[in-house]
Amino acid sequence: MKKAICLSLVLFSIIVFIWSQYVGLTLNSQVVDKKQTVVPIEGCWIVEKYVSIGGATIDDKKAKQLIGKIAYFSGATVDFNGDTAKDAKYKVKSVNTKSYFWDTIKISAKSLGIQNDDVQIITINSNDIFFDEYVKLDESTLIKNYNGILLYFHKTKDSSDKHLYNKDKENNTKVLISKAEKEIRAKSGLLLGIRYENPEVEAGQSKYLYKTLWISSVNAKILPIVETKDLLLPRQDGFWKVGTCKKIENGYDKDVIWSYPINLITPTKPINTKSKQIKYTKTEASMAINFVGSNYISIDTAENANNIDLEKTYSDNQLKILPMDNLMGHSIKLTSLLGIEMEKSTLPGTLLNIPDNIQDEKLKKVDTNWGVIRRSGRWILRGRMETKMNSKHSFVDFDIPYASPKALTMYDDLFPSFNVIKTKVPSAIDAYSSPNRDFVVVITTTELRVFAIEGYNLGENLLTLKFKAGEIPIMSHWATGNYVDDWQKKVK
């Protein structure tokens, strides 16, 4: 009897597994993105009208010529206005309508006459590279952002329906954007913090120096880049200056990071090191800033430590996250910011991509030995574990497979994608895109380049600034609308 029950359970498990794989049964309640096995758009779709939303790269005459154009979808083939993909792959996600249209084009869905609570975003890739994107309102209506105008498509039975749409119809008109929306979209600015090596390190000077670049655009025109000494950090209570200096401690030069609010201390006067407004970190043998957010700073430190057994000193390298309001405080724990239960002693090596050859070593806790770094257009969480190899102290750094929390990095979106950027600038190692999607800052090892955005691709190279060897971005803060004017004044 027991054997029969066991056999029945095994058979049932096999059936459930097969069903979940081939019939689509979901065994949990979590919604995940899946590649589409059923094409979400099929047939002929004709441009019924267009809506100008400001910032278009084509004029009304060319826009009107798009009325009556047909987008053709047939399996893996997509074609519109001469752009063709023959190996199209689709991804579909449902998003909040209000948030999507405001976040992507800074216009309210209501002003477009869209009443849907949610819409489907259909992304099309070709050869694993972004090709196009459509918004599906319902089974007969699509919207596409085409060079700064919104094209409305209506599904047709066949291409003969083309005559139904008159290119000169009065309803093919522009949307009146509110004054507030125009103001926000007309201005964008980026405070980009840079770390670089001190070219002439002398006694009492830090190895690294810092500066801030102000890159701004007004009415689609890039203004001259402004540079200021140290890091200019926008915070909720105003602007702060952040930098490093040396202090003598027990006869040794040591690094210390300082910060102060410039609205409370006149920045043109020499800093009074005894001022209570200035905040300092604890001293370290050496210190490098890797990231500066509004509320937290990520640093890489090295301090001489004693090995009692061998009676030798070695470098104790630590990654730390410190609160800007308490630089003398303890390093922030990873678990406290992520808000999830994680193993405090050792995180699973396989999960954290730790090399196999040290997974069995005695590793130090990572909960307070972590930080933030920049890579390929994203702020990345980075952990560090200390180990001993061949009787020598060492450490290994690894990516932490969690998205950086908003409390740390705030705005960190990139448009277009880094893969798209690399097709235009193969040497790109980093990039930053404006929330208004009016320009992108692309970083290579030798220069900073500012590009306009045209549709879903990089447009004209508007400005180029040479980078010195070893210059690394460590801070990015964006302003839009009237805030651009306020920040401009602080930089000057």
MOCOR-V813810 format. One record per residue. N is the residue number from 1. PHI is phi in whole degrees, -180 to 180 (NA if undefined). PSI is psi in whole degrees, 0 to 359 (NA if undefined). OMEGA is omega in radians with two decimals (999 if undefined). Layout:
BEGIN
((N | PHI | PSI | OMEGA) (N | PHI | PSI | OMEGA))
END
This chain:
BEGIN
((1 | NA | 316 | 3.14) (2 | -64 | 320 | 3.12) (3 | -63 | 321 | 3.14) (4 | -65 | 319 | 3.13) (5 | -65 | 315 | 3.13) (6 | -61 | 316 | 3.14) (7 | -63 | 321 | 3.13) (8 | -64 | 319 | 3.13) (9 | -65 | 319 | 3.12) (10 | -63 | 313 | 3.13) (11 | -62 | 318 | 3.13) (12 | -62 | 318 | 3.13) (13 | -63 | 319 | 3.13) (14 | -64 | 317 | -3.14) (15 | -63 | 316 | 3.14) (16 | -63 | 319 | 3.13) (17 | -62 | 312 | -3.13) (18 | -62 | 316 | 3.13) (19 | -60 | 315 | -3.11) (20 | -66 | 330 | -3.11) (21 | -81 | 320 | -2.97) (22 | -110 | 339 | -3.14) (23 | -101 | 343 | 3.07) (24 | 96 | 18 | 3.12) (25 | -69 | 129 | 3.11) (26 | -96 | 127 | -3.08) (27 | -96 | 0 | 3.03) (28 | -142 | 172 | -3.02) (29 | -93 | 0 | -3.10) (30 | -77 | 134 | 3.11) (31 | -90 | 127 | 3.14) (32 | -126 | 151 | 3.08) (33 | -73 | 138 | 3.12) (34 | -131 | 147 | 3.00) (35 | -67 | 139 | -3.04) (36 | -76 | 126 | 3.00) (37 | -90 | 336 | 3.04) (38 | -107 | 125 | -3.10) (39 | -63 | 125 | -3.06) (40 | -77 | 343 | 3.09) (41 | -130 | 129 | 3.12) (42 | -135 | 152 | 2.99) (43 | 90 | 199 | -3.10) (44 | -102 | 133 | 3.11) (45 | -126 | 127 | -3.04) (46 | -108 | 142 | 3.12) (47 | -72 | 115 | -3.09) (48 | -90 | 322 | 3.14) (49 | -162 | 171 | 3.05) (50 | -132 | 157 | 3.11) (51 | -130 | 123 | 3.09) (52 | -85 | 130 | -3.08) (53 | -115 | 10 | -3.14) (54 | 92 | 145 | 3.12) (55 | 77 | 18 | -3.13) (56 | -69 | 145 | 3.11) (57 | -96 | 3 | 3.04) (58 | -126 | 150 | -3.11) (59 | -85 | 176 | -3.09) (60 | -62 | 325 | -3.13) (61 | -62 | 313 | 3.13) (62 | -70 | 327 | 3.12) (63 | -64 | 318 | -3.14) (64 | -65 | 331 | 3.12) (65 | -68 | 345 | 3.12) (66 | -82 | 341 | 3.11) (67 | -62 | 127 | -3.12) (68 | 94 | 350 | 3.07) (69 | -67 | 149 | -3.07) (70 | -113 | 133 | 2.96) (71 | -97 | 129 | -3.03) (72 | -114 | 124 | 3.13) (73 | -123 | 120 | 3.10) (74 | -146 | 99 | -3.12) (75 | 61 | 240 | -3.10) (76 | -89 | 7 | -3.13) (77 | -107 | 130 | 3.09) (78 | -131 | 135 | 3.13) (79 | -146 | 130 | 3.01) (80 | -151 | 125 | 3.04) (81 | 53 | 39 | 3.08) (82 | 93 | 347 | 3.08) (83 | -92 | 121 | -3.03) (84 | -128 | 138 | 2.98) (85 | -124 | 131 | -3.10) (86 | -110 | 2 | 3.07) (87 | -135 | 44 | -3.04) (88 | -64 | 137 | 3.03) (89 | -124 | 138 | -3.00) (90 | -110 | 146 | 2.94) (91 | -132 | 137 | -3.08) (92 | -124 | 135 | 3.02) (93 | -140 | 149 | 3.11) (94 | -100 | 130 | -3.08) (95 | -132 | 162 | 3.06) (96 | -71 | 126 | -3.04) (97 | -61 | 311 | -3.09) (98 | -59 | 313 | -3.11) (99 | -67 | 318 | -3.07) (100 | -61 | 309 | -3.05) (101 | -70 | 327 | 3.11) (102 | -74 | 318 | -3.10) (103 | -69 | 326 | -3.05) (104 | -91 | 321 | -3.08) (105 | -129 | 7 | 3.09) (106 | 54 | 49 | 3.06) (107 | -144 | 145 | -3.10) (108 | -78 | 142 | 3.11) (109 | -63 | 328 | -3.13) (110 | -62 | 320 | -3.14) (111 | -68 | 342 | 3.08) (112 | -92 | 359 | -3.14) (113 | 78 | 19 | -3.12) (114 | -95 | 123 | -3.08) (115 | -104 | 351 | -3.10) (116 | -59 | 140 | 3.01) (117 | -72 | 322 | -3.13) (118 | -133 | 152 | 3.05) (119 | -133 | 161 | 3.07) (120 | -96 | 133 | 3.05) (121 | -105 | 117 | -3.10) (122 | -108 | 111 | -3.14) (123 | -100 | 134 | -3.11) (124 | -116 | 124 | 3.07) (125 | -111 | 148 | 3.06) (126 | -133 | 124 | -3.05) (127 | 56 | 40 | 3.12) (128 | 63 | 19 | 3.08) (129 | -121 | 140 | -3.13) (130 | -55 | 133 | 3.13) (131 | -116 | 310 | -3.08) (132 | -164 | 170 | 3.13) (133 | -148 | 137 | 3.13) (134 | -129 | 149 | 3.01) (135 | -104 | 124 | -3.13) (136 | -103 | 110 | 3.13) (137 | -79 | 317 | 3.10) (138 | -158 | 190 | -3.05) (139 | -71 | 351 | -3.12) (140 | -126 | 4 | -3.08) (141 | -135 | 128 | 3.04) (142 | -123 | 153 | 3.02) (143 | -128 | 140 | 3.12) (144 | -136 | 132 | 3.05) (145 | -83 | 112 | -3.05) (146 | -122 | 102 | 3.10) (147 | 54 | 41 | 3.06) (148 | 89 | 5 | 3.00) (149 | -124 | 153 | 3.10) (150 | -98 | 121 | 3.07) (151 | -96 | 131 | 3.09) (152 | -101 | 123 | -3.14) (153 | -107 | 141 | 3.05) (154 | -119 | 134 | -3.11) (155 | -72 | 134 | -3.13) (156 | -116 | 161 | 3.08) (157 | -72 | 323 | 3.06) (158 | -161 | 174 | -3.04) (159 | -68 | 349 | 3.13) (160 | -70 | 344 | 3.12) (161 | -72 | 358 | -3.06) (162 | -56 | 326 | -3.06) (163 | -69 | 349 | -3.09) (164 | -69 | 342 | -3.00) (165 | -113 | 126 | -3.11) (166 | -97 | 123 | -3.08) (167 | -64 | 339 | -3.08) (168 | -102 | 15 | 3.14) (169 | -62 | 142 | -3.10) (170 | -66 | 336 | -3.09) (171 | -81 | 359 | 3.05) (172 | -86 | 60 | -2.98) (173 | -115 | 173 | -3.13) (174 | -81 | 155 | 3.01) (175 | -90 | 134 | 3.08) (176 | -79 | 114 | -3.13) (177 | -87 | 140 | -3.11) (178 | -63 | 157 | -3.14) (179 | -60 | 321 | -3.14) (180 | -64 | 317 | 3.13) (181 | -65 | 319 | 3.12) (182 | -62 | 318 | -3.12) (183 | -64 | 316 | -3.14) (184 | -64 | 316 | -3.04) (185 | -78 | 342 | -3.07) (186 | -80 | 340 | -3.03) (187 | -132 | 134 | 3.07) (188 | -141 | 146 | 3.12) (189 | -150 | 145 | -3.12) (190 | -125 | 125 | 2.94) (191 | -94 | 110 | -3.08) (192 | -110 | 113 | 3.14) (193 | -85 | 136 | -3.07) (194 | -123 | 135 | 2.98) (195 | -106 | 138 | 3.10) (196 | -149 | 158 | -3.10) (197 | -78 | 138 | 3.11) (198 | -65 | 116 | -3.06) (199 | -67 | 337 | -3.12) (200 | -133 | 75 | -3.12) (201 | -72 | 122 | 3.08) (202 | -122 | 173 | 3.13) (203 | -57 | 131 | 3.13) (204 | 87 | 5 | 3.13) (205 | -116 | 148 | -3.13) (206 | -79 | 154 | 3.12) (207 | -67 | 325 | -3.08) (208 | -112 | 145 | 3.02) (209 | -120 | 167 | -3.05) (210 | -139 | 150 | 3.08) (211 | -150 | 166 | -3.14) (212 | -126 | 135 | 3.05) (213 | -107 | 135 | 3.07) (214 | -108 | 114 | -3.10) (215 | -117 | 120 | -3.02) (216 | -138 | 158 | 3.14) (217 | -136 | 135 | 3.07) (218 | -130 | 121 | -3.12) (219 | 53 | 47 | 3.08) (220 | 68 | 14 | 3.11) (221 | -113 | 124 | 3.12) (222 | -78 | 126 | 3.13) (223 | -86 | 161 | 3.12) (224 | -57 | 139 | 3.14) (225 | -70 | 135 | 3.12) (226 | -109 | 136 | -3.14) (227 | -116 | 138 | 3.09) (228 | -134 | 150 | -3.10) (229 | -71 | 147 | 3.14) (230 | 64 | 190 | -3.10) (231 | -101 | 124 | 3.09) (232 | -98 | 109 | -2.97) (233 | -110 | 117 | 3.05) (234 | -79 | 128 | 3.11) (235 | -129 | 174 | -3.08) (236 | -63 | 329 | -3.10) (237 | -100 | 16 | 3.12) (238 | 124 | 194 | -3.10) (239 | -96 | 144 | 3.10) (240 | -123 | 153 | 2.96) (241 | -104 | 140 | 3.14) (242 | -134 | 137 | 3.12) (243 | -165 | 189 | -3.14) (244 | -129 | 159 | 3.05) (245 | -154 | 176 | 3.13) (246 | -107 | 146 | 3.03) (247 | -131 | 145 | 3.08) (248 | -88 | 124 | 3.13) (249 | -138 | 118 | -3.10) (250 | 55 | 36 | 3.09) (251 | 84 | 1 | -3.11) (252 | -116 | 144 | 3.01) (253 | -75 | 128 | 3.12) (254 | -133 | 151 | 3.14) (255 | -82 | 148 | 3.01) (256 | -146 | 142 | 3.08) (257 | -99 | 136 | 3.12) (258 | -122 | 158 | 3.05) (259 | -153 | 150 | 3.08) (260 | -157 | 152 | 3.12) (261 | -81 | 124 | -3.08) (262 | -76 | 347 | 3.08) (263 | -80 | 349 | 3.12) (264 | -108 | 340 | 3.11) (265 | -125 | 131 | -3.13) (266 | -68 | 116 | -3.02) (267 | -69 | 341 | -3.11) (268 | -80 | 344 | -3.14) (269 | -92 | 153 | 3.08) (270 | -59 | 145 | -3.11) (271 | -74 | 129 | 3.02) (272 | -85 | 107 | -3.03) (273 | -64 | 348 | 3.13) (274 | -96 | 0 | -3.12) (275 | -63 | 138 | 3.12) (276 | -73 | 345 | 3.14) (277 | -77 | 340 | -3.11) (278 | -84 | 131 | 3.12) (279 | -106 | 140 | -3.13) (280 | -124 | 154 | 2.95) (281 | -89 | 172 | 2.97) (282 | -69 | 154 | -3.12) (283 | -75 | 147 | 3.07) (284 | -137 | 156 | 3.12) (285 | -58 | 317 | 3.02) (286 | -148 | 154 | -3.05) (287 | -151 | 133 | 3.09) (288 | -129 | 134 | 3.09) (289 | -85 | 127 | 3.12) (290 | -102 | 335 | -3.07) (291 | -163 | 141 | 3.06) (292 | -133 | 116 | 3.04) (293 | -107 | 179 | -3.12) (294 | -63 | 328 | -3.04) (295 | -121 | 348 | -3.08) (296 | -139 | 155 | 3.08) (297 | -130 | 138 | 3.14) (298 | -109 | 127 | -3.09) (299 | -131 | 155 | 3.07) (300 | -115 | 118 | -3.04) (301 | -119 | 157 | 3.03) (302 | -139 | 134 | -3.12) (303 | -140 | 141 | 3.07) (304 | -72 | 130 | 3.14) (305 | -125 | 153 | -3.11) (306 | -98 | 135 | 2.99) (307 | -99 | 103 | -3.03) (308 | -62 | 321 | -3.10) (309 | -65 | 317 | -3.07) (310 | -97 | 354 | -3.13) (311 | 55 | 42 | 3.12) (312 | -130 | 160 | 3.05) (313 | -104 | 152 | 3.08) (314 | -145 | 164 | -3.10) (315 | -85 | 122 | 3.11) (316 | -97 | 102 | -3.08) (317 | -95 | 127 | -3.08) (318 | -133 | 141 | 2.93) (319 | -97 | 137 | -3.10) (320 | -138 | 145 | 2.96) (321 | -114 | 120 | -3.11) (322 | -118 | 144 | 3.07) (323 | -74 | 136 | -3.11) (324 | -61 | 331 | -3.11) (325 | -83 | 353 | -3.13) (326 | -150 | 71 | -3.08) (327 | -66 | 339 | 3.11) (328 | -85 | 357 | -3.07) (329 | -77 | 183 | 3.13) (330 | -78 | 155 | 3.09) (331 | -63 | 137 | -3.12) (332 | -70 | 135 | 3.12) (333 | -76 | 142 | 3.11) (334 | -59 | 316 | -3.08) (335 | -65 | 331 | -3.11) (336 | -71 | 330 | 3.13) (337 | -87 | 324 | 3.14) (338 | -75 | 334 | 3.09) (339 | 70 | 29 | 3.12) (340 | -133 | 161 | 3.11) (341 | -80 | 121 | 3.09) (342 | -132 | 152 | -3.13) (343 | -64 | 127 | -3.06) (344 | -81 | 329 | -3.06) (345 | -79 | 298 | 3.07) (346 | -141 | 127 | 3.06) (347 | -79 | 147 | -3.07) (348 | -54 | 125 | -3.09) (349 | -61 | 322 | -3.12) (350 | -66 | 323 | -3.13) (351 | -66 | 325 | -3.05) (352 | -97 | 11 | 3.08) (353 | 58 | 36 | 3.11) (354 | -78 | 137 | 3.14) (355 | -54 | 142 | -3.08) (356 | -59 | 328 | -3.02) (357 | -71 | 350 | 3.11) (358 | -122 | 4 | -3.10) (359 | -64 | 333 | -3.11) (360 | -92 | 358 | 3.13) (361 | -76 | 161 | 3.07) (362 | -77 | 111 | -3.04) (363 | -105 | 145 | -3.13) (364 | -78 | 155 | 3.13) (365 | -56 | 142 | -3.12) (366 | -105 | 353 | -3.01) (367 | -60 | 331 | 3.08) (368 | -118 | 12 | -3.13) (369 | -121 | 71 | -3.08) (370 | -153 | 166 | -3.12) (371 | -162 | 197 | -3.12) (372 | -128 | 134 | 3.06) (373 | -131 | 169 | 3.13) (374 | -108 | 135 | 3.09) (375 | -155 | 127 | 2.99) (376 | 50 | 45 | 3.05) (377 | 83 | 15 | -3.13) (378 | -142 | 149 | 2.95) (379 | -86 | 127 | -3.01) (380 | -115 | 138 | 3.02) (381 | -78 | 132 | -3.08) (382 | -130 | 131 | 3.13) (383 | -109 | 163 | 3.11) (384 | -140 | 134 | 3.07) (385 | -125 | 134 | 3.10) (386 | -90 | 146 | -3.14) (387 | -148 | 170 | 3.10) (388 | -124 | 118 | -3.13) (389 | -123 | 124 | -3.10) (390 | 56 | 44 | 3.12) (391 | 65 | 14 | 3.12) (392 | -115 | 138 | 3.10) (393 | -74 | 135 | 3.14) (394 | -149 | 184 | 3.09) (395 | -153 | 161 | 3.08) (396 | -132 | 135 | 3.07) (397 | -101 | 148 | -3.08) (398 | -153 | 154 | 3.07) (399 | -75 | 139 | 3.05) (400 | -97 | 119 | -2.97) (401 | -78 | 54 | 3.07) (402 | -135 | 145 | 3.09) (403 | -66 | 142 | 3.12) (404 | -64 | 128 | -3.10) (405 | -67 | 150 | -3.11) (406 | -60 | 332 | 3.12) (407 | -62 | 336 | 3.14) (408 | -92 | 304 | -2.88) (409 | -109 | 351 | 3.11) (410 | 53 | 235 | -3.11) (411 | -74 | 123 | -3.14) (412 | -147 | 40 | 3.12) (413 | -91 | 151 | 3.12) (414 | -130 | 126 | 3.11) (415 | -146 | 129 | -0.08) (416 | -69 | 180 | -3.08) (417 | -65 | 162 | -3.12) (418 | -64 | 327 | 3.09) (419 | -63 | 318 | 3.10) (420 | -64 | 318 | 3.13) (421 | -61 | 320 | -3.12) (422 | -66 | 332 | 3.11) (423 | -68 | 330 | 3.12) (424 | -88 | 321 | -3.13) (425 | -128 | 86 | -3.08) (426 | -58 | 334 | -3.12) (427 | -86 | 4 | -3.11) (428 | -63 | 136 | 3.06) (429 | -117 | 347 | -3.13) (430 | -161 | 161 | 3.13) (431 | -160 | 153 | 3.13) (432 | -137 | 129 | -3.11) (433 | -118 | 143 | -3.11) (434 | -67 | 143 | 3.04) (435 | -59 | 334 | 3.10) (436 | -83 | 355 | -3.11) (437 | 56 | 41 | 3.10) (438 | -105 | 339 | 3.03) (439 | -157 | 161 | 3.14) (440 | -129 | 136 | 3.04) (441 | -100 | 120 | -3.11) (442 | -111 | 131 | -3.10) (443 | -110 | 132 | 2.94) (444 | -117 | 183 | 3.14) (445 | -74 | 346 | -3.06) (446 | -122 | 349 | -3.09) (447 | -160 | 163 | 3.01) (448 | -112 | 129 | -3.11) (449 | -126 | 137 | 3.13) (450 | -109 | 125 | -3.12) (451 | -118 | 147 | 2.91) (452 | -75 | 161 | 3.06) (453 | -109 | 126 | 3.09) (454 | -121 | 108 | -3.08) (455 | 64 | 243 | 3.14) (456 | -111 | 21 | -3.08) (457 | -135 | 169 | 3.03) (458 | -75 | 140 | 3.11) (459 | -102 | 228 | -3.06) (460 | -71 | 143 | 3.01) (461 | -78 | 107 | -3.00) (462 | -86 | 334 | -3.05) (463 | -162 | 146 | 3.09) (464 | -134 | 134 | 3.11) (465 | -127 | 127 | -3.14) (466 | -70 | 138 | 3.07) (467 | -106 | 140 | 3.06) (468 | -83 | 157 | 3.13) (469 | -59 | 131 | 3.08) (470 | 90 | 359 | 3.10) (471 | -78 | 127 | -3.04) (472 | -133 | 127 | 3.05) (473 | -68 | 135 | -3.14) (474 | -131 | 1 | -3.10) (475 | -153 | 139 | 3.06) (476 | -146 | 123 | 3.10) (477 | -136 | 130 | -3.06) (478 | -106 | 146 | 3.00) (479 | -128 | 148 | 3.05) (480 | -135 | 162 | 3.08) (481 | 62 | 221 | -3.08) (482 | -65 | 338 | 3.12) (483 | -63 | 332 | 3.13) (484 | -61 | 317 | 3.11) (485 | -63 | 317 | -3.14) (486 | -64 | 316 | -3.12) (487 | -68 | 325 | 3.11) (488 | -58 | 319 | -3.14) (489 | -65 | 323 | -3.13) (490 | -69 | 323 | -3.13) (491 | -67 | 320 | -3.13) (492 | -72 | NA | 999))
END
